[in-house]
Every structure is written in C-alpha cells, then in structure tokens.
Amino acid sequence: GAGVSQSPRYKVAKRGQDVALRCDPISGHVSLFWYQQALGQGPEFLTYFQNEAQLDKSGLPSDRFFAERPEGSVSTLKIQRTQQEDSAVYLCASSLRAENIQYFGAGTRLSVL
Amino acid sequence: GNSVTQMEGPVTLSEEAFLTINCTYTATGYPSLFWYVQYPGEGLQLLLKATKADDKGSNKGFEATYRKETTSFHLEKGSVQVSDSAVYFCASSYTGANSKLTFGKGITLSVRP
C-alpha cells in the first residue's frame, strides 16, 4: 500500500505566522512519530503518539509547538508564531507497533522568513 | 542521555572502492542500532539493523556489526556503486513503549564513476 505521506512538501511562512503540517501514516500503523531535522543535522525527536494518545512530547522545543492525532490516524503538527529558528525539515514516521521498524515520509521543508 | 556519533564527512570514493563509515553510541543498557539512508529527493529508509551485541545487520551489500565492547556499529561495503551516493544516518533506540530514534548527524557519500 501507500507509504507515509506528508503535506505540504514545502512551506514558506513569514515570521509570526501559524503553520500546520500534515502526516498521513501507513494504514493500520498504531505508532506515529514527529522529528525535526535542521540543515546538516540528523533528525531529532519531537513527539510520539500511540493511536490518538500523545504519550511523549518531551522533544517539542517550546509551547508554540503542538501536535494532535484525534482519530488515531492522520496527525497534524502545528507551530504558532513561527520564528526563523523553526526553519527545518519536519519528518513524520509510523510503525505498526512502537517496537517495529519506523517508515518515514519525505518530510515538509519549512522556511521562515 | 543517549547519543550517536558519526565520523565527519563528506566522503568521496571511486566506484568499486571499499567503504567504512564509523558510528559509536553512548547509552544506558543495550539499545537497538540502525543505519538509515536518504537518497536524493527521497525520505529516510531503513538500510539495516541489529538488536543485540554481536548481531550483524546486512542489506544490499552493506554490513554492520553491533560491538558492545567498543560501543560501535560501523557500516561497511566491499565495493560501492554510483547508486550508493546518499546520506547515511546511524541511529539507536530502545525497544519499548516509545522506541524513538536518536540519530547521528549523518554523512554524505558521493561515489564517482
């Protein structure tokens, strides 16, 4: 079936704008992860869902970052009042269960001007 | 905390050359270890993994052995191809309710014909 789908692929925002990034995981995958990848760096963990429950949000860098997965499938990462330091690629990954292999989407590249 | 350290890049090799990319980890206990690859314009893909000491992961001619005594998981390939040109990430995680990945910075490999 289809892999993990993320939209939009590219997003340009003016500083102070709110943005919403969408992730469609592989159908039936219980676990969903968000990562942030700054230029020239490896991905860094942001938050983790098991079905609709957000079990770990320890990686969210500030209270401007908010994620949800209300029906246990599609997830949205929202960033309020974007800052230049938020510019990065945001990656979503899903897995059948928490201990299984994570499958990654192609990411959303966010540029804050 | 847990961390993964990769050798500095980029690496440029001629086709059919031998490849070694170093990776070491620090962790409490015994994490699972992974190599992910990112081809140009694509998302992260799992290349290989090992879940316990002395395990050898292998795929597409690449190999890596989980060395507990040296806390290492070096990636090797006997004869690289132009199509192996990509960014390679070493990562670790714990099996459990939240198996979030901790990544190294990544290294860019370019293979010349």
Interface residues (C-beta under 8 A of the other chain):
Chain A: G3 V4 S31 F33 Y35 G40 Q41 G42 P43 E44 F45 Y48 Q50 L55 D56 G59 L91 A93 S95 A98 E99 I101 Q102 Y103 F104 G105 A106 G107
Chain B: V4 Y36 G41 E42 G43 L44 Q45 L46 K49 F89 A91 T95 G96 A97 N98 S99 K100 L101 T102 F103 G104 K105 G106
